[in-house]
Amino acid sequence: MKIPDWVQSVISRFELRTEPFMEVEVADALRAAWSGQGDQGDEDWKGFLSEWSAFLFLEGRGRENVWGTYFAPMASWKEQNGTEHFQPDIKALDAETVAHWEQRAKTCTNPVMRARYSDLVWDLGSAITGQKTDAEYARLAADSYVEAADRGLYPMEIFGIQWLGRALDLSRLVNDADRITRIVEFMFVFYDRVAKLEFAGTWLFLFDNLYGEKFVTPEQESRIIGNLETMLSKASDTTATDCGVHPTLDPWAAEAAAQRLARHYHRRNDKTNVERVIKAYGDAFRYMAGQASPMLRWPGCSLSLSTTSRKG
């Protein structure tokens, strides 16, 4: 496949970057470069489309999409006659595009981009070509996602967490027990780097991805629960400073921790601890409501929370 020089210039610039960027930034830069090129021949257009589409696809972990794949179109629309359009559209791509992604997956030095190329081959390759995809690309994508997260190449922590979740999914899809073990171990390392009480997404991911899975050791499960207990304790702490500030009180974070802890203790038939964690976040909400101006209080707050506590 011929890649126009102006496309290669954009791709090379991103490949050399050592600071974080989002994949869609590559697509935006390519689109901006394309707008200044004038009329393009079919060959140049195909080269552009292969790279532009690669970084425009939307990740869809946990969500269904029109193709039944991980990657989904960034946009879709329907004409009055019922004809559907997608952007990007896998129908506009072919085996030559997939072969180009394969080559880039093996030669690209930037782990963020390498993860995207190799995951596209694994996830969309068969949908585009009708041919079976080599599991090598799933493994390469998983390793690249972990490398990108380890090097801190995410613009926000939640993207690093998403990469690790995808890496775990890929390793499970190809039944790679060794990779699963390594990724799980790194997820705990990553938790210690990024977990912040004020951003629940940075500390809920261990439970949401690992809890109850057979490949998680009893020690690891204990650490997951211990981490949640720590966050619940902080988020439900009503202790105020001399200035009347509550440094860690966050009823919504307390609720997120308590719901997961309640699930764990319910699984163990531990009713006492189920009631304890539900009461902890209920008390946090009640305390916060008590500190608010009477004009701002929600009349049903006390009833709702007391009912929740009884359900525990």
N, C-alpha and C positions, 0 to 999 in steps of 0.2 A: 504494500500500500504506500502511495506517495503522500507524505505529510508536507504541506507547504512550509516554506521557510518561516513565514510569519506565524504559523501555528507552532512550529518547533521552537521559535524564539520565546513564545509565551510559556510553553511547557517547560523549557529548560530553565527559565527564570524561577518558576515555582519549585522545580526539582532541587535547585541549589539553596533554597531558603532554609534557614535554621530556626526561624521564629514560627510560632503557630499560625495556621490559616485554615479556613473552612474549605471543604472541597468545592463548594459552589462558587467560591472566589475564582477558581481556575476557569470555570465555565463563563463567569461574567467577564473575565479578562479576555477570553477567546472571542466572545461575542463583540466586545468593544473593538478588538483588533480586526475582526471580520467586517465591521461596518465601514472601515476605511479602505477596504481592498478593491472596491468596485466589483464588476462582474467576474464571477469565478467559473472556471470550467468544471465539468462533472467530476474529474479526478481530484481536483483541489477541494471541491465541496465535500466529497466523500471522506477525504482525510480530515477536514475540519469537523465534520459531523461525528466521526469516530471518537475524537478527543472531546469535543464539546458535550456530546451526550454522556460520555463516561463520567463527567463531573457534575452533570445536571440531575442525574437520577436521584430520587429521594429515598433515604433509608426508611424501612418500614417494619422494624422489629416489633413483633406482637400485633401487627395490624394486617388485615387482609387487603389485597389490592387486585386489580383487574387481571393480572397475569399469574397470580398465585405464587409470586416470588418475593424475595426479601426487598429487592429494589423495585421502586414504583415510579410512575411518571411524576414529574414535578407539577404538571398542570393537565387538566382534561376539560373538554367541553363537547357539547352535543349540538348538532344542527337541527333545524326544525324538522327535517325529514328523518331524524333519528340517528344519523351517522355520527359516530363518536370519534373524537380526535384526542391524541395524547402527545405530550411533549415532555421528554423525548419519547419516541415510539420505537419499540423493538422491531416493528415491521419495516422500518426504514434502514435497519442494519442487517448485515449478512455475515457469512462465514469469514470473509476477509477482515471484517471489523473485529471479530472474536480472535482471529489469528494475530491481529495487531495488538490487542489487549494481552494476549499470551506472551508476546515478545516483550512488551513493556513491563509486564509483571516480573519477568526474569531479569530485566536490565535496569529498571528504575531504582535509583539510590535513595529516594525519599520514601520513608516508610508509610506516610499518609497516602501518598499517591500509589505506592506499590500495593498497599492493602486494597485500595479501590480497584485497580486494574485486575488483581487476582480474584477478588470477590466477584467482580462482574463476570469473569470467565466462569467461575464456579456456579454462580446464581443464574445468570442469563444465557450462558453459552448454549445449553441444550434447548432453551426456549427459542433461540435465534436460529440455530443450525439443525436441530433435531437429532444431534449426536450426543452421546454420553460424554460427560466432562470428567477429566482426570482429577482424582481427589487431591493430587499434588497442589492444586490451586487453592483448595480449601485450607490446607495446612499452611501454605505460604501466606494466605490472607490472615489467618489466625496469628501467625508469628509477627506479621507486619503490624497488625493492630496493637499487639502487646508492646512491640518496640516503640511505636509512636506514643503510646501512653507512658511508657517508662521514660522516654526522653522529654516528656512534658510538651508535646507538640499540639496539644488541644487548646483552642481559644478559651474554653471554659471547662471546668472539671467534669461537667455532665457529659461532654463529648468523649472524654477519656473513659468514663464509665460505660458509655454506649459501645465504644470500641471493644472493651473487655467482655461485655455481654455478648457481642457478636462473635468474638474469638472463641468464647466458650461454646456457643451454639454450633459454630463450624466444626470444632473438635468433636463435639458429640455426634454431629451428623455423619462423620467419617469414622466414628468409634475409635478415636485415638486416645486411649487411656492415659498415656504418658503426657500428652499435651494437656489433657483435662487437668491432670494433677498439677502441672506447672502453672497453668493459668489460674487455677483456684488459689494456689499459694501466692501468686503475685497479686491477686485481688485483695488479699489481706494486707500486703505491703502497700498497695495503692490506697486502701482505706486509711491507713495510718498517715499517709501523706495529705489526703484531701478532706477528710471528714471534718465538717464544721457544723455545729449545732444549728446555726441560723439558716443553713441550706440543707434541708432534709434529704434532697436527692443525693447528697454526697455521703450519707451514712446509712441509708435504707437499702442500698444496692446489694450488700452482702446477703441480707435475709431474702430479698426478693429474687435473687439469682441462685442462691445456694441452699437455702433452708429445706431440709427434708430430702435432699438428693442423696442417692446411695454412695456417690463418690466423695461426699463430705465426711471427714472423720469426726468421731465424738468430740475430740479436742477442738476442732474447728467450729463445730456447732455450738459448743460451750462458749467460744469466743464471740460468736455472733450474738448469742443471747446476752452475754456479759456487756457487749458494746451497747445493745439496746437498753439494757437496764441503766447503764451510765447516762445515756441520753435522756431517758425518762426521768431520772433523778434530777438532772440539770434543768430540763424543760418544765418540770412541775415544782421547782423550788421557789417558794413565795418569799424567801428571805430578802429584805430590802436593805440597801446601804443607808448610811446616815442621811444621804440626800434623797432618799425615797425611791431610788432606782432599783429595779429588779434585773440584775445582770443577765440571767439566763432564762427567766420565765417565758415560756412560749407554749400556751395550751395546745396549739395546733400541732406542733412538733411532738408534744407529749402524747397527743392522741394517736399520731402515726406510730410512735414507738409502742404504745400500750396495745393497740390493735394487733400488732404482730406478736407481742409477748403473750397476749391473751390466747392467740392461736396456738402458740407453743405450749403454754401451760394446760390449755384445754386438751391438747393431744396427749398430755401426760396425766389427764384426769386430776389435775391439781387445782381444785376449785378455789382454794384459799388464795393462791397467787393470781388466778384469773380476777378475782374480786379486788385484790390489792392494786393491780395495775390499772384496771378500769376506774377505780376510785381515785387513783393518783391524778389521772388526767381530768376527771370530772371535777375534782377539787381545784385544779388549776384554772379551769374555766369559771367556776363559781367565784374564786378569789378575784380573777380579773374583772368579772362582771361587777363585783362589789366595789372595785376601785373606780369604776367608770362613773361619769356624770349620770344622774338619774334620767336625763333626757336621752342618753345614748344606750341605756340598758335595754336588752331584749326581754320583754315580759315573760316569754316562755322558757328562758334559759334555765332557771332553777329546776322546773318541772322536767325538762328534757334530760338534764344531766342526772337528776336523781333517778329517773326511770332507767337510764342507761346503766347506772351503778347497780340497780336491783337485778338487771338482766344478767350481770356477771355471775 
